[in-house]
Structure formats: C-alpha cells, structure tokens
Amino acid sequence: MDDFSEKNVALEVEIGYRFKKENQKLLTEARTHSSFLEGKEGQDNSELEHLGDAVLTLVILDISYEN
C-alpha cells in the first residue's frame, strides 16, 4: 500500500465513510494540492476546486434570486 492509499484509508476512518474503489483515484486527486506536485507526475485538485467554486456560485445565485 502506497502513502496515498494509507492516507485515504486514514481519512475514511476519520470521517466514518468508505469511498468506492472506483473513486479512490478521485479521492487522491481531491487531497493533492498543486504545490505538492511541482515537478512530479500526477493530477492535482485545481479542476475540482474550480468545479466546487462554480457550484457554490450557482447555489448563492439561486438563493439570491429567490429572495
């Protein structure tokens, strides 16, 4: 088991939720900041961060529109 897998398991234990096996790569990506990957292979969480920002903006706009 590599370091990322061990940390994923530790996170799952801490939050009391087991991610599906097919989501393990996505979980690792979500936990990986771009500064960690400088000069290394891998996918960081920047795309997920932008997606989360867009969803949050949509929710805020929806609530604002309703009021």
RAFEN-V454375 format. One record per residue. N is the residue number from 0. RES is the residue in three letters. OMEGA is omega in radians with two decimals (* if undefined). Layout:
BEGIN
n: (N N)
res: (RES RES)
omega: (OMEGA OMEGA)
END
This chain:
BEGIN
n: (0 1 2 3 4 5 6 7 8 9 10 11 12 13 14 15 16 17 18 19 20 21 22 23 24 25 26 27 28 29 30 31 32 33 34 35 36 37 38 39 40 41 42 43 44 45 46 47 48 49 50 51 52 53 54 55 56 57 58 59 60 61 62 63 64 65 66)
res: (MET ASP ASP PHE SER GLU LYS ASN VAL ALA LEU GLU VAL GLU ILE GLY TYR ARG PHE LYS LYS GLU ASN GLN LYS LEU LEU THR GLU ALA ARG THR HIS SER SER PHE LEU GLU GLY LYS GLU GLY GLN ASP ASN SER GLU LEU GLU HIS LEU GLY ASP ALA VAL LEU THR LEU VAL ILE LEU ASP ILE SER TYR GLU ASN)
omega: (-3.13 -3.07 3.14 3.14 3.12 3.14 3.05 3.12 3.13 3.11 3.12 3.11 -3.10 -3.09 3.10 3.14 3.13 3.10 3.09 -3.11 -3.12 3.11 -3.10 3.12 3.11 3.09 3.10 3.11 -3.12 -3.12 -2.99 3.10 -3.09 -3.13 3.10 -3.04 -3.11 3.12 -3.12 3.06 3.05 -3.12 3.12 -3.02 -3.05 3.12 3.11 3.12 3.11 3.10 3.11 3.10 -3.14 3.12 3.12 3.09 3.12 3.14 -3.14 3.11 3.13 3.12 3.13 -3.13 -3.13 -3.11 *)
END
